[in-house]
């Protein structure tokens, strides 16, 4: 996919990390893919290696901005001929009207604010105590990203099956609330529901919130090869990998 998504340039280095811990909560709403967060973690790993320590938030965001813009350009150029399918550019900023607002949404939905947000909630990075708005990758974040890159994660979707297994295990260990909701969606999808039926499986979410949250999980499931990329007779179908994930890969 080109140099912009050449993940893991740091992988042979000793990456400074911080111990992680499981987090409650879910990364719903606009968080409809995991690749943007993994890309953001990859950039944080690079800076941590270069600095040999924590990265001030302002420096991290300044480095992330041009990297995200280039990745977005590259992904959209590669996808231009495609009429359908699971697009890797989803979540990355659209650059037609300038980067500023779109990049801010990217940071909010896929990165966070240096204290909490997706990178922290997903157990990929954590703020450094006693340093104002400075972050490091977590031990678990570096481990799972390094392993997934070795398994073939490179920006092409769906991600390799082995990488999906690694990510599923990481989510289960580090963000149990999110894992529980995601697995519930796969169980519901196993009944081959319509979109309306799938959304109705989460009565605790009212109105547009239910649709937004469920469709975010659908998009991420397609990213990881757990759901078929298209509806069949207007119904969702699990892939074989998705059926195994529904059973926590024990089946």
Long-range contacts (C-beta under 8 A, 24 or more apart in sequence): 1-74, 1-75, 1-78, 1-88, 1-154, 1-155, 1-156, 2-74, 2-78, 4-67, 4-70, 4-71, 4-73, 4-74, 4-75, 5-39, 5-71, 5-74, 5-75, 5-154, 5-155, 6-154, 7-38, 7-39, 7-42, 7-145, 7-149, 7-153, 7-154, 7-155, 8-42, 8-145, 8-146, 8-149, 9-46, 10-42, 10-45, 10-46, 10-48, 10-49, 11-146, 11-149, 11-150, 13-49, 14-49, 15-45, 15-48, 15-49, 15-137, 15-142, 16-48, 16-49, 16-51, 16-52, 16-53, 16-54, 16-136, 16-137, 17-48, 17-136, 17-137, 17-138, 17-139, 17-141, 17-142, 18-125, 18-126, 18-128, 18-136, 18-137, 18-138, 18-139, 19-126, 19-138, 19-139, 20-123, 20-124, 20-126, 20-138, 20-139, 20-140, 20-141, 20-174, 21-123, 22-123, 22-173, 22-174, 22-175, 22-176, 23-120, 23-121, 23-122, 23-123, 23-174, 23-175, 24-175, 24-176, 24-177, 25-121, 25-175, 25-177, 25-178, 26-121, 26-175, 26-177, 26-178, 26-181, 26-213, 27-118, 27-121, 27-122, 27-175, 27-178, 28-181, 28-212, 28-213, 28-216, 28-217, 29-109, 29-212, 29-213, 29-216, 30-105, 30-108, 30-109, 30-216, 31-109, 31-110, 31-118, 31-216, 32-90, 32-91, 32-109, 32-215, 32-216, 32-219, 32-220, 33-90, 33-91, 33-110, 33-219, 33-220, 33-223, 34-122, 34-167, 34-220, 34-223, 34-224, 35-88, 35-91, 35-155, 35-157, 35-159, 35-223, 36-68, 36-91, 36-92, 36-106, 36-109, 36-110, 37-110, 37-111, 37-118, 37-119, 37-122, 37-124, 38-124, 38-145, 38-148, 38-153, 39-67, 39-68, 39-71, 40-64, 40-68, 40-110, 40-111, 40-119, 41-119, 41-124, 41-125, 41-137, 41-141, 41-145, 42-145, 43-67, 44-119, 44-125, 44-135, 44-136, 44-137, 45-137, 45-142, 45-145, 48-136, 48-137, 53-136, 54-128, 54-131, 54-134, 54-135, 54-136, 55-134, 55-135, 55-136, 56-133, 56-134, 57-113, 57-114, 57-133, 57-134, 57-135, 58-133, 60-114, 60-135, 61-107, 64-107, 64-111, 65-99, 65-103, 68-92, 68-93, 68-103, 68-106, 69-93, 69-95, 69-99, 69-103, 71-155, 75-155, 84-229, 84-230, 85-229, 86-157, 86-158, 86-222, 86-223, 86-229, 87-157, 88-155, 88-156, 88-157, 90-219, 121-175, 121-178, 122-171, 122-174, 122-175, 122-178, 123-170, 123-173, 123-174, 123-175, 140-170, 140-173, 140-174, 144-170, 157-222, 157-223, 158-222, 158-223, 158-224, 158-225, 158-229, 159-223, 159-224, 159-225, 161-225, 161-241, 163-224, 164-224, 164-225, 164-226, 164-241, 164-245, 165-245, 165-249, 167-224, 168-224, 168-245, 168-248, 168-249, 169-249, 172-248, 181-213, 181-217, 182-217, 182-220, 182-221, 183-245, 183-246, 183-248, 185-214, 185-217, 185-218, 185-221, 186-221, 186-226, 186-227, 186-238, 186-242, 186-245, 186-246, 187-246, 189-218, 189-221, 189-227, 189-236, 189-237, 189-238, 189-242, 190-238, 190-242, 190-243, 190-246, 192-235, 192-236, 192-237, 193-235, 193-236, 194-234, 194-235, 194-236, 195-231, 195-234, 195-236, 198-236
